[in-house]
Amino acid sequence: MSLPGVTAGIPDLSAAVRYLARVHWLGVLVGVDSARWSAWWGGFASDIPEFAILAVLYRKFECHALGCHRIALHHVQGTSFVTCKKHHPTSGNTAEQIIAAHSAATTGSSAPVPQPPPAA
């Protein structure tokens, strides 16, 4: 009877060696390959506050519309909401207006181009 990974009673260690090489590489990457943890605190772990700052900034400037992850730069007048151009109530040109303006410009027709609604 033969077992997988065993040749003539000797186990094949190449899978274990490959696994340990990957684990060692990960340890070198994050800085825990030595007995002391100074490489961890001086290397990878020192970036944790930077990741936290980026997460806070992303949450602050994210669109307040539910499910929208765009950057919000437009304040909704009279509220505390900040939205992206897509969700702002007076966001200007719509996609249909842009397409109409483009087709009018490329065909050379003098059809009136729809204008955006006035800002409130």
Steps between C-alpha positions, in 0.01 A plus 500: 500500500637844406414831654490825303815702550695199627757329280659178626408582860660846488254794522520770234596818683482736203144609585601575858808688384294709257253581778776604740662713230171687453455546874858625531448742213189637669698539824772691318238720334337607825820500705461206740775278363738570788475406864445861597190686383676830434472449126122456539451822697745696288367370171154371425330590828616860478276540193180404686427862606548612139241244384264625772543861386423402141189311613375801699560737208321263263200482733495878539503572127276213392162585346219497756261323261444144620716255306697765310877489548595800287694796634257766625590861434156661465320628810121480491371843593310513829618156619811340640520259206791490259441316174669412177401673177269214407288527816500879542155648436634773270791312351492668160506308175351153482631226275211557258583870473866425429410243234258745335763775499760264353272373227398858415865603478611205286209511256520876460131545566372811666263313730465664839717341765320438829633717779559387860248609761588822682683465830280554803 
